[in-house]
């Protein structure tokens, strides 16, 4: 047991790394759909590049979404209209007519409207005759039907057949066979005009017209239920393909009919999974695929980014971001296939680029979209679009820390998605009219969602203790409180770090290092000198050297102590560890040579003297910290050159950096001799510009 614990302790990082990769792989496999993948890729209007394809089993030919949508649209536009016959309307109308007839009749007689009736003296006959005439007219009108107008009259003309419900009986009718209220009124007047004198007909027409009402009304509830039933009964298939039937031969063009058959076979094939053998075979394939992709990421990190692989926090950050994208695709994909375009996968390389280099950002993005590509339909289309968008997202984003550039970047990514999708869709569909243009609105939303990258970077930066370019830019501002304090407390040192920052930044740009990180680290590398500023020559302006009052060991202790003092100050001000590394390594394990030589003159027999005058280290272990060490030494020494010229600067740079190489200061840093030669050239050029060295020309 003790031996096991010792092994775990000694290989803690390796075990943690393995567990992280294993956990990520398990989650990916768990989220993968348990359905087979169709092994053929095909495109409409393109030749079939595979062998002759025979139907492996009977299957129905599925209608496309466009076909089903058209059928639904046609049914909705030409739906059956249901009308309802209101039997009570006639009785109510007759009752009203009879109730209004008597008072109207008495009033008309008194007013002398029917003088000819009074002259004849047979008012009872005319009363009964006119009463019955009005009732029979109403009955005749209601027999044909008085139709209540629809709310949307023009729309009513687009209906298909019209059915009339009379109780439990349905009969097909014509739209025009019914009276409108105006037509019924006109029919009443025409009928009475031909049978009675004008005074009588107008009297009766007025009574009948006031009693008219609708007895044929629109049955909205039945109409909608019938349409809903029709829509639900639309068949999703049309025709069958029998087992062994040739679907398509090699070289044949994938026309619409063959495309529908292939698409139907693909859907049936991918949705079918039966038996334990099939399940475990599919699961094994998914485990192998996930394992290969995560191993590729592991191999890349081991080969090119070993420091990232050995940093559990940064490795967790990378794997967690991959899983976030996989989870987003999993949940969005459960709703509708097209919604996958709403997920801003381009955020991933943008976030990665804020903490790592472009190569790692793109590699992580590629691994992620390949993982998701096995889970979504149209894998080729998905991988192509997301890869192109990811590449452009890191190539087009230069200054993510500027708010204006954030919106410009969102627009650029939207444009890249739109152009890529349009070009691919034309190749696949063969016509611009067949393209699903709704997807472009998804791309717009996708582009806007990339704005989430800014707060996401800030959140993850705090969560994992990482440092983004945005934070480096903020820290490199010379108005930062710590740098302002340095400028006030040790102005000479402040000028020194500014020059060193310029040298370091330009050199890192030339050799492919992180220039912003190098510049920021250079600005803080000497903050420890604020503890005893007057003991450093760049801050001495009175001609008095306090080292004259100290022993050589005490002077060396103060000089060396500015490193540990700087680390303490940096931690107090919560500077990131990656910047503290610049403070810790900028002198490596070099020696305070001046005081050491003076001490040796007085105490030549002290064998341990070198330890008292040597910086504790560690040596630089990155390209940026190595360049800072060179720049710090060269800039400080260049101030002591009297009458600087080209040769003196050249010799100084060569001598100092070669000395550092010989003492092994860069043996832990991933920097090559070619890159060091480039750094030397940059330093020489910049120092000559600083000291305004001019080439002397002959008279």
C-alpha positions as CSV (number, residue, x, y, z in Angstrom):
1,X,0.0,0.0,0.0
2,X,2.8,2.4,0.9
3,X,4.5,1.6,-2.3
4,X,1.4,2.3,-4.3
5,X,1.0,5.7,-2.5
6,X,4.6,6.5,-3.3
7,X,4.0,5.7,-7.0
8,X,0.9,7.9,-7.0
9,X,2.8,10.7,-5.4
10,X,5.7,10.5,-7.8
11,X,3.5,10.3,-10.9
12,X,0.7,12.6,-9.7
13,X,0.8,14.8,-12.7
14,X,0.8,11.9,-15.2
15,X,-2.1,10.2,-13.4
16,X,-4.1,13.4,-13.2
17,X,-3.5,14.0,-17.0
18,X,-4.6,10.4,-17.8
19,X,-7.8,10.7,-15.7
20,X,-8.7,14.1,-17.3
21,X,-8.4,12.6,-20.8
22,X,-10.3,9.5,-19.8
23,X,-13.1,11.5,-18.1
24,X,-13.5,13.7,-21.2
25,X,-13.6,10.6,-23.4
26,X,-16.2,8.9,-21.3
27,X,-18.5,12.0,-21.4
28,X,-18.1,12.3,-25.2
29,X,-19.0,8.7,-25.7
30,X,-21.9,8.9,-23.3
31,X,-23.3,11.9,-25.3
32,X,-22.9,10.2,-28.6
33,X,-26.1,9.0,-30.3
34,X,-26.5,5.2,-30.3
35,X,-27.3,4.9,-33.9
36,X,-25.4,3.8,-36.9
37,X,-23.9,6.2,-39.5
38,X,-24.6,5.9,-43.2
39,X,-21.3,5.1,-44.8
40,X,-21.9,6.9,-48.1
41,X,-21.6,10.6,-48.9
42,X,-23.7,11.9,-51.7
43,X,-24.8,15.2,-53.2
44,X,-27.7,16.1,-55.4
45,X,-26.8,16.7,-59.1
46,X,-23.4,15.0,-58.6
47,X,-22.3,11.6,-59.9
48,X,-22.5,8.6,-57.6
49,X,-18.9,7.7,-56.8
50,X,-19.4,4.5,-55.0
51,X,-20.2,0.9,-56.1
52,X,-23.7,-0.1,-57.3
53,X,-26.1,0.3,-54.4
54,X,-28.8,-2.3,-53.8
55,X,-31.5,-1.9,-51.2
56,X,-30.4,-4.0,-48.2
57,X,-34.0,-4.3,-47.0
58,X,-37.5,-3.0,-47.8
59,X,-38.0,0.6,-47.0
60,X,-40.5,3.4,-47.7
61,X,-39.4,6.5,-49.7
62,X,-39.7,9.4,-47.4
63,X,-41.2,12.7,-48.6
64,X,-38.9,15.7,-48.2
65,X,-39.7,18.4,-45.7
66,X,-40.3,20.7,-48.7
67,X,-42.9,18.3,-50.2
68,X,-44.7,17.8,-46.9
69,X,-44.7,21.6,-46.3
70,X,-46.2,22.1,-49.8
71,X,-48.9,19.6,-49.2
72,X,-49.8,21.3,-45.9
73,X,-49.8,24.7,-47.5
74,X,-52.1,23.5,-50.3
75,X,-54.5,22.0,-47.8
76,X,-54.5,25.2,-45.8
77,X,-55.1,27.3,-48.8
78,X,-57.8,25.1,-50.3
79,X,-59.3,23.8,-47.1
80,X,-62.9,22.5,-46.8
81,X,-65.3,25.1,-45.5
82,X,-68.1,23.9,-43.1
83,X,-71.4,25.9,-42.9
84,X,-74.0,25.2,-40.2
85,X,-77.8,25.4,-40.8
86,X,-79.5,27.3,-37.9
87,X,-83.0,25.8,-37.7
88,X,-84.2,28.2,-35.0
89,X,-83.5,31.2,-37.2
90,X,-86.7,30.7,-39.2
91,X,-88.9,30.4,-36.2
92,X,-87.4,33.4,-34.6
93,X,-87.9,35.5,-37.8
94,X,-91.6,34.4,-38.1
95,X,-92.2,35.2,-34.5
96,X,-90.7,38.6,-34.9
97,X,-92.7,39.2,-38.1
98,X,-96.0,38.3,-36.5
99,X,-95.3,40.4,-33.4
100,X,-94.5,43.5,-35.5
101,X,-97.2,43.0,-38.1
102,X,-100.3,43.9,-35.9
103,X,-99.2,47.3,-34.6
104,X,-97.8,48.2,-38.0
105,X,-101.1,47.2,-39.7
106,X,-103.2,49.3,-37.3
107,X,-100.9,52.3,-37.7
108,X,-101.0,52.0,-41.5
109,X,-104.9,51.9,-41.5
110,X,-105.1,55.0,-39.3
111,X,-102.6,56.8,-41.5
112,X,-104.7,56.1,-44.6
113,X,-102.1,54.1,-46.4
114,X,-104.6,51.4,-47.4
115,X,-107.6,53.6,-48.6
116,X,-108.6,51.1,-51.3
117,X,-109.0,48.5,-48.6
118,X,-111.2,50.7,-46.5
119,X,-113.3,51.5,-49.6
120,X,-113.9,47.8,-50.2
121,X,-114.7,47.3,-46.6
122,X,-113.0,43.9,-46.4
123,X,-110.1,44.7,-44.0
124,X,-110.2,41.2,-42.4
125,X,-109.5,39.5,-45.8
126,X,-106.6,41.8,-46.6
127,X,-105.2,41.4,-43.0
128,X,-105.1,37.7,-43.2
129,X,-103.8,37.6,-46.8
130,X,-101.0,40.0,-46.1
131,X,-100.0,38.3,-42.9
132,X,-99.7,34.9,-44.7
133,X,-97.9,36.5,-47.7
134,X,-95.1,37.8,-45.5
135,X,-94.8,34.5,-43.6
136,X,-94.6,32.5,-46.9
137,X,-92.0,34.9,-48.3
138,X,-89.8,34.5,-45.2
139,X,-90.2,30.7,-45.4
140,X,-89.2,30.8,-49.1
141,X,-86.1,32.9,-48.4
142,X,-85.0,30.8,-45.5
143,X,-85.5,27.7,-47.5
144,X,-82.8,28.9,-49.9
145,X,-80.7,30.2,-47.0
146,X,-79.3,33.5,-45.9
147,X,-75.5,33.3,-45.5
148,X,-73.7,35.2,-42.8
149,X,-70.6,36.8,-44.4
150,X,-67.1,35.6,-43.3
151,X,-64.8,38.0,-41.5
152,X,-62.3,37.8,-44.4
153,X,-64.4,37.8,-47.6
154,X,-61.6,37.6,-50.1
155,X,-60.1,34.7,-48.2
156,X,-63.4,32.9,-48.4
157,X,-63.1,32.7,-52.2
158,X,-59.9,30.5,-51.8
159,X,-61.6,27.7,-50.0
160,X,-62.1,24.4,-51.7
161,X,-65.5,22.6,-51.4
162,X,-68.2,23.9,-49.1
163,X,-70.2,21.5,-46.9
164,X,-73.4,22.3,-45.1
165,X,-74.3,20.6,-41.8
166,X,-78.1,20.1,-41.3
167,X,-78.3,18.3,-38.0
168,X,-76.3,15.1,-38.5
169,X,-76.4,15.3,-42.3
170,X,-73.7,16.9,-44.4
171,X,-74.3,18.0,-48.0
172,X,-72.1,19.6,-50.5
173,X,-73.3,23.0,-51.6
174,X,-72.2,25.9,-53.8
175,X,-71.0,29.1,-52.3
176,X,-73.2,31.2,-54.6
177,X,-76.5,29.3,-54.0
178,X,-77.2,31.2,-50.8
179,X,-78.6,34.7,-50.3
180,X,-76.6,37.4,-48.8
181,X,-78.6,39.7,-46.5
182,X,-78.9,42.3,-49.3
183,X,-79.8,39.7,-51.9
184,X,-82.5,38.3,-49.6
185,X,-83.9,41.8,-49.1
186,X,-84.0,42.3,-52.9
187,X,-85.6,38.9,-53.5
188,X,-88.4,39.8,-51.0
189,X,-89.2,43.1,-52.6
190,X,-89.2,41.5,-56.1
191,X,-91.5,38.7,-55.0
192,X,-94.0,41.0,-53.3
193,X,-93.9,43.7,-56.0
194,X,-95.3,41.3,-58.6
195,X,-98.2,40.2,-56.5
196,X,-99.5,43.2,-54.6
197,X,-100.1,46.9,-55.1
198,X,-97.3,49.2,-54.4
199,X,-98.6,50.3,-51.0
200,X,-99.1,46.7,-49.8
201,X,-95.8,45.4,-51.3
202,X,-93.7,48.1,-49.7
203,X,-95.5,47.6,-46.4
204,X,-94.9,43.9,-46.4
205,X,-91.3,44.2,-47.7
206,X,-90.4,46.5,-44.8
207,X,-91.9,44.0,-42.3
208,X,-90.2,41.0,-43.8
209,X,-86.8,42.7,-44.3
210,X,-86.7,43.7,-40.6
211,X,-87.3,40.1,-39.6
212,X,-84.6,38.6,-41.8
213,X,-81.7,37.0,-40.1
214,X,-78.8,34.6,-41.0
215,X,-79.7,30.9,-41.0
216,X,-76.5,29.7,-42.7
217,X,-73.4,30.5,-40.6
218,X,-69.7,29.6,-40.7
219,X,-68.8,26.7,-38.5
220,X,-65.2,27.6,-37.6
221,X,-64.7,24.9,-35.0
222,X,-65.6,22.1,-37.4
223,X,-63.6,23.6,-40.2
224,X,-60.4,23.8,-38.1
225,X,-60.9,20.3,-36.7
226,X,-61.4,18.9,-40.2
227,X,-58.2,20.7,-41.5
228,X,-56.2,19.5,-38.5
229,X,-57.3,15.9,-39.1
230,X,-56.3,16.3,-42.8
231,X,-52.9,17.7,-41.9
232,X,-52.3,14.9,-39.4
233,X,-53.1,12.3,-42.0
234,X,-50.6,13.5,-44.6
235,X,-48.5,10.5,-45.5
236,X,-44.8,11.0,-44.8
237,X,-43.9,8.4,-47.5
238,X,-44.6,7.8,-51.2
239,X,-43.9,4.4,-52.6
240,X,-41.6,1.6,-51.5
241,X,-38.2,0.2,-52.4
242,X,-38.0,-3.6,-52.2
243,X,-35.0,-5.5,-50.9
244,X,-32.4,-6.1,-53.7
245,X,-33.8,-3.4,-55.9
246,X,-31.1,-1.2,-57.6
247,X,-31.2,2.2,-56.0
248,X,-28.3,3.8,-58.0
249,X,-25.4,2.5,-60.1
250,X,-21.9,3.8,-60.1
251,X,-21.5,6.9,-62.2
252,X,-25.2,7.7,-62.3
253,X,-26.2,11.2,-61.6
254,X,-28.0,11.7,-58.2
255,X,-31.2,13.2,-59.5
256,X,-34.2,14.2,-57.3
257,X,-35.8,10.7,-57.4
258,X,-32.5,8.9,-56.5
259,X,-31.7,11.5,-53.9
260,X,-35.0,10.9,-52.2
261,X,-34.4,7.2,-52.2
262,X,-30.8,7.6,-50.8
263,X,-32.0,10.0,-48.2
264,X,-34.8,7.7,-47.1
265,X,-32.3,4.8,-46.9
266,X,-29.9,6.9,-44.8
267,X,-32.7,7.9,-42.4
268,X,-33.9,4.3,-41.9
269,X,-30.3,3.0,-41.6
270,X,-29.2,5.6,-39.1
271,X,-32.3,5.1,-37.1
272,X,-32.1,1.3,-36.9
273,X,-30.2,-0.4,-34.2
274,X,-31.3,-3.8,-32.8
275,X,-29.5,-6.5,-30.9
276,X,-26.7,-6.6,-28.4
277,X,-24.1,-7.2,-31.0
278,X,-25.1,-4.0,-32.9
279,X,-25.2,-2.0,-29.8
280,X,-21.8,-3.0,-28.5
281,X,-20.3,-2.8,-31.9
282,X,-21.5,0.8,-32.3
283,X,-20.3,1.6,-28.7
284,X,-16.9,0.1,-29.5
285,X,-16.6,2.3,-32.6
286,X,-17.5,5.4,-30.7
287,X,-15.0,4.6,-27.9
288,X,-12.2,4.1,-30.5
289,X,-13.0,7.3,-32.4
290,X,-13.1,9.4,-29.2
291,X,-10.0,7.7,-28.0
292,X,-8.1,8.4,-31.3
293,X,-9.1,12.1,-31.3
294,X,-8.2,12.7,-27.7
295,X,-4.9,10.8,-28.2
296,X,-4.2,13.1,-31.1
297,X,-4.7,16.1,-28.8
298,X,-2.5,14.4,-26.2
299,X,0.3,13.7,-28.7
300,X,0.2,17.3,-30.0
301,X,0.5,18.7,-26.5
302,X,3.3,16.3,-25.7
303,X,5.2,17.2,-28.8
304,X,4.7,21.0,-29.1
305,X,3.1,22.2,-25.8
306,X,4.6,20.1,-23.0
307,X,4.3,22.9,-20.5
308,X,0.5,23.0,-21.1
309,X,0.3,19.2,-20.8
310,X,2.1,19.3,-17.4
311,X,-0.1,22.1,-16.1
312,X,-3.3,20.5,-14.8
313,X,-5.2,23.8,-14.6
314,X,-4.5,24.7,-18.3
315,X,-5.2,21.1,-19.4
316,X,-8.5,21.1,-17.5
317,X,-9.3,24.5,-19.2
318,X,-8.8,23.0,-22.7
319,X,-10.8,19.8,-22.1
320,X,-13.6,21.6,-20.3
321,X,-14.1,24.0,-23.3
322,X,-14.2,21.0,-25.7
323,X,-16.9,19.4,-23.5
324,X,-18.9,22.6,-23.3
325,X,-19.1,22.7,-27.1
326,X,-20.0,19.0,-27.3
327,X,-22.7,19.5,-24.7
328,X,-24.1,22.6,-26.6
329,X,-24.2,20.5,-29.8
330,X,-25.9,17.6,-28.0
331,X,-28.7,19.7,-26.4
332,X,-29.3,21.9,-29.5
333,X,-29.3,18.9,-31.8
334,X,-32.2,17.4,-29.9
335,X,-34.6,20.1,-31.1
336,X,-34.0,20.5,-34.8
337,X,-31.2,19.7,-37.2
338,X,-30.9,23.3,-38.4
339,X,-30.5,24.7,-34.9
340,X,-26.9,23.4,-34.8
341,X,-26.0,26.6,-36.8
342,X,-27.0,28.7,-33.8
343,X,-24.2,27.4,-31.7
344,X,-21.2,29.7,-31.9
345,X,-18.4,27.1,-32.3
346,X,-16.0,29.8,-33.5
347,X,-15.9,31.1,-29.9
348,X,-13.7,28.1,-29.0
349,X,-10.6,29.0,-31.1
350,X,-11.1,32.7,-30.1
351,X,-11.0,31.8,-26.4
352,X,-8.1,29.4,-26.9
353,X,-6.2,32.1,-28.9
354,X,-6.5,34.5,-26.0
355,X,-4.4,32.1,-23.8
356,X,-2.4,30.0,-26.3
357,X,-0.8,30.3,-29.7
358,X,-2.8,30.0,-33.0
359,X,-1.6,26.5,-33.7
360,X,-2.9,25.1,-30.4
361,X,-6.2,27.1,-30.8
362,X,-6.8,25.6,-34.3
363,X,-5.8,22.1,-33.3
364,X,-8.2,22.1,-30.3
365,X,-11.0,23.5,-32.5
366,X,-10.3,20.8,-35.2
367,X,-10.5,18.0,-32.6
368,X,-13.7,19.4,-31.2
369,X,-15.6,19.7,-34.5
370,X,-14.4,16.2,-35.5
371,X,-15.9,14.9,-32.3
372,X,-19.2,16.7,-32.9
373,X,-19.1,15.8,-36.6
374,X,-19.9,12.2,-35.7
375,X,-22.9,13.2,-33.7
376,X,-24.7,15.5,-36.2
377,X,-26.4,15.0,-39.6
378,X,-24.5,16.2,-42.7
379,X,-21.2,15.7,-41.1
380,X,-19.2,16.9,-44.0
381,X,-21.1,20.2,-44.2
382,X,-20.8,20.7,-40.5
383,X,-17.1,20.1,-40.3
384,X,-16.4,22.2,-43.4
385,X,-18.3,25.2,-42.2
386,X,-17.0,25.1,-38.6
387,X,-13.4,24.6,-39.7
388,X,-13.5,27.5,-42.1
389,X,-15.2,29.7,-39.5
390,X,-12.7,28.7,-36.8
391,X,-9.7,29.4,-39.0
392,X,-10.9,32.8,-39.9
393,X,-12.0,33.6,-36.3
394,X,-8.3,33.4,-35.2
395,X,-6.8,34.9,-38.3
396,X,-9.2,37.9,-38.5
397,X,-9.1,38.7,-34.7
398,X,-6.1,40.8,-33.9
399,X,-7.4,42.9,-31.1
400,X,-10.1,41.2,-29.2
401,X,-9.7,43.6,-26.4
402,X,-11.1,46.5,-28.4
403,X,-14.9,46.7,-28.2
404,X,-15.2,48.0,-31.7
405,X,-13.2,45.0,-33.1
406,X,-15.5,42.6,-31.2
407,X,-18.5,43.7,-33.3
408,X,-16.4,43.8,-36.5
409,X,-15.3,40.2,-35.7
410,X,-18.9,39.1,-35.2
411,X,-19.7,40.5,-38.6
412,X,-16.7,38.9,-40.3
413,X,-17.6,35.5,-38.8
414,X,-21.2,35.8,-40.0
415,X,-19.9,36.7,-43.5
416,X,-17.6,33.7,-43.5
417,X,-20.4,31.3,-42.5
418,X,-22.8,32.8,-45.1
419,X,-20.3,32.6,-48.0
420,X,-19.1,29.1,-47.1
421,X,-22.7,27.8,-46.7
422,X,-23.8,29.5,-49.9
423,X,-20.9,28.1,-52.0
424,X,-21.4,24.6,-50.5
425,X,-25.1,24.7,-51.0
426,X,-24.8,25.6,-54.6
427,X,-22.5,22.6,-55.2
428,X,-24.9,20.3,-53.3
429,X,-28.3,21.5,-54.6
430,X,-27.3,22.7,-58.0
431,X,-29.6,25.7,-57.9
432,X,-29.8,28.9,-55.8
433,X,-33.6,28.3,-55.5
434,X,-33.2,25.1,-53.6
435,X,-31.0,26.7,-50.9
436,X,-32.5,26.9,-47.4
437,X,-32.2,30.7,-46.8
438,X,-33.5,30.5,-43.3
439,X,-30.1,29.2,-42.2
440,X,-28.6,32.7,-43.0
441,X,-30.7,34.1,-40.1
442,X,-29.1,31.5,-37.8
443,X,-25.7,32.6,-38.9
444,X,-26.6,36.2,-37.9
445,X,-27.6,35.0,-34.4
446,X,-24.4,32.9,-34.4
447,X,-22.3,35.9,-35.1
448,X,-23.9,37.9,-32.4
449,X,-23.4,35.1,-29.9
450,X,-19.6,35.3,-30.5
451,X,-19.7,38.5,-28.5
452,X,-20.1,36.2,-25.5
453,X,-16.4,35.4,-25.9
454,X,-15.3,38.6,-24.2
455,X,-17.0,37.9,-20.8
456,X,-16.3,34.2,-21.2
457,X,-12.6,34.9,-21.4
458,X,-12.7,37.0,-18.3
459,X,-14.7,34.4,-16.4
460,X,-12.4,31.5,-17.3
461,X,-9.3,33.6,-16.7
462,X,-10.4,34.0,-13.1
463,X,-11.6,30.4,-12.7
464,X,-8.4,28.8,-14.0
465,X,-5.8,31.4,-13.0
466,X,-4.8,32.0,-16.6
467,X,-3.8,35.2,-18.2
468,X,-5.3,36.5,-21.5
469,X,-4.0,39.0,-23.9
470,X,-6.7,41.4,-22.6
471,X,-5.3,41.2,-19.1
472,X,-1.8,41.6,-20.3
473,X,-2.8,44.7,-22.2
474,X,-4.3,46.2,-19.0
475,X,-1.3,45.3,-17.0
476,X,1.1,46.8,-19.5
477,X,-0.5,50.2,-19.1
478,X,2.1,52.4,-17.5
479,X,-0.7,54.1,-15.5
480,X,-1.1,50.9,-13.6
481,X,-0.7,51.7,-9.8
482,X,2.4,49.5,-9.4
483,X,4.1,50.9,-12.4
484,X,3.2,54.5,-11.3
485,X,4.8,53.7,-7.9
486,X,7.9,52.4,-9.7
487,X,8.1,55.6,-11.8
488,X,7.9,57.8,-8.6
489,X,10.1,55.7,-6.3
490,X,12.8,54.6,-8.8
491,X,12.6,56.8,-11.9
492,X,15.9,55.5,-13.3
493,X,14.7,51.9,-13.0
494,X,11.4,52.9,-14.6
495,X,13.2,54.3,-17.6
496,X,15.4,51.2,-17.7
497,X,12.4,48.8,-17.8
498,X,10.7,50.8,-20.5
499,X,13.8,50.4,-22.7
500,X,14.1,46.7,-21.8
501,X,10.4,46.3,-22.6
502,X,10.9,47.8,-26.1
503,X,13.9,45.6,-26.8
504,X,12.2,42.4,-25.5
505,X,8.9,43.1,-27.4
506,X,10.6,43.7,-30.8
507,X,12.9,40.7,-30.4
508,X,10.0,38.4,-29.5
509,X,8.1,39.6,-32.5
510,X,11.0,38.7,-34.7
511,X,11.4,35.1,-33.4
512,X,7.7,34.3,-33.0
513,X,7.4,34.7,-29.2
514,X,4.5,36.2,-27.3
515,X,5.4,39.9,-27.7
516,X,2.7,41.2,-25.4
517,X,3.6,38.8,-22.6
518,X,7.3,39.6,-23.0
519,X,6.7,43.4,-22.9
520,X,4.4,43.1,-19.8
521,X,6.8,40.9,-18.0
522,X,9.7,43.2,-18.8
523,X,7.8,46.2,-17.3
524,X,7.5,44.4,-14.0
525,X,10.8,42.5,-13.8
526,X,12.6,45.1,-11.7
527,X,9.9,46.2,-9.3
528,X,11.9,44.8,-6.4
529,X,14.3,47.7,-6.7
530,X,11.7,49.9,-5.1
531,X,12.7,48.4,-1.8
532,X,16.1,50.1,-1.9
533,X,16.2,52.3,-5.0
534,X,19.3,54.3,-4.2
535,X,21.4,51.1,-4.1
536,X,21.0,50.8,-7.9
537,X,23.1,53.0,-10.1
538,X,20.4,54.1,-12.5
539,X,18.7,55.8,-9.5
540,X,21.8,57.6,-8.2
541,X,21.7,61.3,-9.2
542,X,23.7,62.9,-6.4
543,X,27.1,61.3,-7.0
544,X,26.9,59.5,-3.6
545,X,27.1,55.7,-3.8
546,X,25.7,54.1,-0.6
547,X,27.6,50.9,-1.4
548,X,30.8,52.7,-0.3
549,X,29.5,52.3,3.3
550,X,28.8,48.6,2.9
551,X,30.8,45.4,2.7
552,X,30.9,43.6,-0.6
553,X,28.7,40.8,0.8
554,X,26.1,43.3,2.0
555,X,26.0,45.1,-1.3
556,X,25.6,41.8,-3.2
557,X,22.8,40.8,-0.8
558,X,20.9,44.0,-1.5
559,X,21.4,43.6,-5.3
560,X,20.4,40.0,-5.3
561,X,17.5,40.7,-2.9
562,X,15.6,42.8,-5.4
563,X,14.5,39.5,-7.1
564,X,12.9,38.1,-4.0
565,X,11.5,41.5,-3.0
566,X,10.0,41.8,-6.5
567,X,8.3,38.4,-6.2
568,X,6.9,39.5,-2.8
569,X,5.5,42.8,-4.2
570,X,4.1,41.0,-7.2
571,X,2.2,38.6,-5.1
572,X,0.9,41.4,-2.8
573,X,-0.4,43.1,-5.9
574,X,-1.8,39.8,-7.3
575,X,0.2,39.8,-10.5
576,X,-0.3,36.5,-12.4
577,X,2.3,33.8,-11.9
578,X,3.3,34.0,-15.5
579,X,4.6,37.5,-14.9
580,X,6.2,36.6,-11.6
581,X,8.3,34.1,-13.7
582,X,9.9,37.1,-15.4
583,X,10.9,38.5,-12.1
584,X,12.1,35.2,-10.8
585,X,14.3,34.3,-13.9
586,X,15.6,37.6,-15.3
587,X,19.0,37.0,-13.7
588,X,18.9,33.3,-13.8
589,X,21.9,31.9,-11.8
590,X,24.3,34.6,-12.9
591,X,26.8,36.2,-10.6
592,X,27.0,39.8,-9.3
593,X,30.5,40.0,-10.9
594,X,31.7,43.4,-9.8
595,X,31.3,42.8,-6.1
596,X,32.5,39.2,-6.4
597,X,35.7,40.2,-8.0
598,X,36.3,42.9,-5.4
599,X,35.6,40.3,-2.6
600,X,38.0,37.8,-4.1
601,X,40.8,40.3,-4.1
602,X,40.4,40.6,-0.3
603,X,39.5,37.0,0.4
604,X,41.1,34.8,-2.3
605,X,40.9,31.7,-0.1
606,X,37.1,31.7,0.5
607,X,36.0,28.7,-1.5
608,X,32.3,29.3,-0.9
609,X,32.5,33.0,-1.9
610,X,30.7,32.4,-5.3
611,X,27.5,31.3,-3.6
612,X,27.2,34.6,-1.8
613,X,27.3,36.5,-5.1
614,X,25.1,34.3,-7.2
615,X,21.4,34.7,-7.9
616,X,19.3,31.8,-6.7
617,X,17.6,31.3,-10.1
618,X,15.8,29.6,-11.7
619,X,17.2,29.9,-15.2
620,X,14.8,31.2,-17.9
621,X,12.5,28.4,-19.1
622,X,10.6,30.1,-21.9
623,X,11.5,32.0,-25.0
624,X,10.1,35.2,-23.6
625,X,12.0,35.0,-20.2
626,X,15.2,34.2,-22.1
627,X,14.9,37.2,-24.3
628,X,14.2,39.4,-21.3
629,X,17.4,38.2,-19.6
630,X,19.4,39.2,-22.7
631,X,17.6,42.5,-23.0
632,X,18.1,43.4,-19.3
633,X,21.8,42.7,-19.4
634,X,22.5,44.4,-22.7
635,X,20.4,47.6,-21.9
636,X,22.0,48.0,-18.5
637,X,25.6,47.5,-19.8
638,X,25.0,49.8,-22.8
639,X,24.6,52.8,-20.5
640,X,28.2,52.5,-19.4
641,X,29.6,52.8,-22.9
642,X,31.4,56.0,-23.5
643,X,31.0,57.5,-27.0
644,X,29.0,54.6,-28.2
645,X,29.5,53.6,-31.9
646,X,28.6,50.7,-34.1
647,X,31.6,48.6,-33.2
648,X,31.3,49.1,-29.5
649,X,27.6,48.2,-29.4
650,X,28.2,45.2,-31.6
651,X,31.0,43.9,-29.4
652,X,29.0,44.5,-26.2
653,X,25.9,42.6,-27.4
654,X,28.0,39.7,-28.7
655,X,30.1,39.4,-25.6
656,X,27.3,39.6,-23.0
657,X,24.9,37.2,-24.7
658,X,27.7,34.7,-25.6
659,X,28.7,34.8,-22.0
660,X,25.2,33.9,-20.9
661,X,25.1,31.0,-23.4
662,X,28.4,29.7,-22.2
663,X,27.2,29.8,-18.5
664,X,24.2,27.7,-19.5
665,X,21.6,30.3,-18.7
666,X,19.4,29.3,-21.7
667,X,19.7,25.6,-21.4
668,X,16.1,25.3,-20.1
669,X,14.5,27.7,-22.6
670,X,13.1,26.5,-25.9
671,X,15.2,29.0,-27.9
672,X,17.5,28.1,-30.8
673,X,20.9,29.6,-31.7
674,X,19.4,31.0,-34.9
675,X,16.7,32.8,-32.8
676,X,19.5,34.1,-30.5
677,X,21.3,35.5,-33.5
678,X,18.1,37.2,-34.6
679,X,17.7,38.7,-31.1
680,X,21.3,40.0,-31.3
681,X,20.6,41.8,-34.6
682,X,17.4,43.4,-33.2
683,X,19.2,44.6,-30.1
684,X,22.1,46.1,-32.0
685,X,19.8,47.9,-34.4
686,X,17.7,49.3,-31.6
687,X,20.6,50.3,-29.3
688,X,22.2,52.2,-32.2
689,X,18.9,54.0,-32.7
690,X,18.7,54.8,-29.0
691,X,22.1,56.3,-28.9
692,X,21.8,57.9,-32.3
693,X,24.9,56.2,-33.7
694,X,25.6,57.3,-37.3
695,X,27.9,55.7,-39.8
696,X,30.8,57.9,-40.6
697,X,31.2,58.6,-44.3
698,X,34.5,59.6,-45.9
699,X,34.9,63.3,-46.8
